[in-house]
Amino acid sequence: MKCPHCSTSISPFSPAIMGPSKPGGARECKQCNNKFSITADKKVAVIAAVATAVIGFFVLRPIPTVGPALWGFATVLVTFLAAARLKKA
């Protein structure tokens, strides 16, 4: 992901993304100190969720004990990473 103001690369696991947001849902770029918010592209989210769920059903679900948990975690993570977009706040 890139900051919509300064185009600095922002990791999806950085505090700017995963940490608490400012009032109104805004987050802040550590490089330029400008605010941005996270939106989701709904079409991409649906496609990513369905594709990951189907693949996970055949690949992760058969793994004893931890398979279903990995399947759910992978579906949520891939959907977030595929659909999240940063926009100026």
Kinemage of the C-alpha trace (Angstrom):
@kinemage 1
@onewidth
@group {chain A} dominant
@subgroup {mainchain}
@vectorlist {calphas} color= white
{ca met a 1} P 0.000 0.000 0.000
{ca lys a 2} L 1.136 3.551 -0.632
{ca cys a 3} L 0.307 6.792 1.137
{ca pro a 4} L -2.163 8.729 -1.047
{ca his a 5} L -0.274 11.968 -0.273
{ca cys a 6} L 3.446 11.197 -0.557
{ca ser a 7} L 3.434 7.690 -2.126
{ca thr a 8} L 5.536 6.278 0.717
{ca ser a 9} L 5.148 2.514 0.987
{ca ile a 10} L 3.082 1.517 4.035
{ca ser a 11} L 3.106 -2.092 5.223
{ca pro a 12} L -0.346 -3.607 5.805
{ca phe a 13} L 0.940 -4.696 9.229
{ca ser a 14} L 2.366 -1.302 10.269
{ca pro a 15} L 0.909 0.612 13.223
{ca ala a 16} L -0.482 3.172 10.754
{ca ile a 17} L -2.770 0.467 9.334
{ca met a 18} L -3.270 -1.973 12.217
{ca gly a 19} L -3.142 0.508 15.093
{ca pro a 20} L -5.997 2.588 16.461
{ca ser a 21} L -7.384 5.279 14.183
{ca lys a 22} L -7.864 8.956 14.948
{ca pro a 23} L -11.397 10.272 15.583
{ca gly a 24} L -13.452 9.953 12.412
{ca gly a 25} L -11.550 6.868 11.244
{ca ala a 26} L -8.514 8.739 9.898
{ca arg a 27} L -5.003 7.348 10.168
{ca glu a 28} L -1.701 9.168 9.759
{ca cys a 29} L 1.295 8.585 7.504
{ca lys a 30} L 4.498 8.530 9.566
{ca gln a 31} L 6.510 10.054 6.692
{ca cys a 32} L 4.408 13.122 5.720
{ca asn a 33} L 2.041 13.297 8.758
{ca asn a 34} L -1.008 13.638 6.481
{ca lys a 35} L -4.206 11.777 7.278
{ca phe a 36} L -5.705 8.979 5.207
{ca ser a 37} L -8.491 6.449 5.614
{ca ile a 38} L -8.902 2.832 4.583
{ca thr a 39} L -11.685 1.859 2.208
{ca ala a 40} L -12.558 -1.456 0.615
{ca asp a 41} L -13.201 -2.257 -3.022
{ca lys a 42} L -16.277 -4.466 -2.598
{ca lys a 43} L -15.993 -6.291 -5.930
{ca val a 44} L -12.362 -7.203 -5.271
{ca ala a 45} L -13.256 -8.262 -1.712
{ca val a 46} L -15.969 -10.654 -2.894
{ca ile a 47} L -13.769 -12.180 -5.600
{ca ala a 48} L -10.816 -12.588 -3.195
{ca ala a 49} L -12.991 -14.067 -0.432
{ca val a 50} L -14.670 -16.606 -2.710
{ca ala a 51} L -11.419 -17.630 -4.398
{ca thr a 52} L -9.568 -18.013 -1.089
{ca ala a 53} L -12.461 -19.887 0.518
{ca val a 54} L -12.677 -22.375 -2.360
{ca ile a 55} L -8.921 -22.951 -2.507
{ca gly a 56} L -8.736 -23.190 1.290
{ca phe a 57} L -11.539 -25.745 1.332
{ca phe a 58} L -9.409 -28.152 -0.688
{ca val a 59} L -5.949 -27.231 0.601
{ca leu a 60} L -6.239 -26.153 4.253
{ca arg a 61} L -9.432 -27.779 5.520
{ca pro a 62} L -8.120 -31.359 5.272
{ca ile a 63} L -5.242 -30.581 7.681
{ca pro a 64} L -6.200 -32.146 11.036
{ca thr a 65} L -6.930 -29.858 13.989
{ca val a 66} L -5.575 -26.525 12.648
{ca gly a 67} L -6.899 -26.688 9.081
{ca pro a 68} L -10.256 -24.966 9.642
{ca ala a 69} L -8.643 -22.154 11.665
{ca leu a 70} L -5.979 -21.597 8.991
{ca trp a 71} L -8.682 -21.639 6.342
{ca gly a 72} L -10.642 -18.876 8.078
{ca phe a 73} L -7.552 -16.796 8.862
{ca ala a 74} L -6.268 -17.072 5.283
{ca thr a 75} L -9.644 -16.033 3.869
{ca val a 76} L -9.841 -12.919 6.047
{ca leu a 77} L -6.200 -11.918 5.486
{ca val a 78} L -6.261 -12.323 1.706
{ca thr a 79} L -9.585 -10.481 1.461
{ca phe a 80} L -8.244 -7.527 3.481
{ca leu a 81} L -4.974 -7.328 1.577
{ca ala a 82} L -6.698 -7.538 -1.803
{ca ala a 83} L -9.532 -5.101 -1.129
{ca ala a 84} L -8.015 -2.413 1.122
{ca arg a 85} L -7.400 0.948 -0.500
{ca leu a 86} L -5.984 4.087 1.096
{ca lys a 87} L -7.607 7.436 0.317
{ca lys a 88} L -7.001 11.002 1.435
{ca ala a 89} L -8.932 11.946 4.564
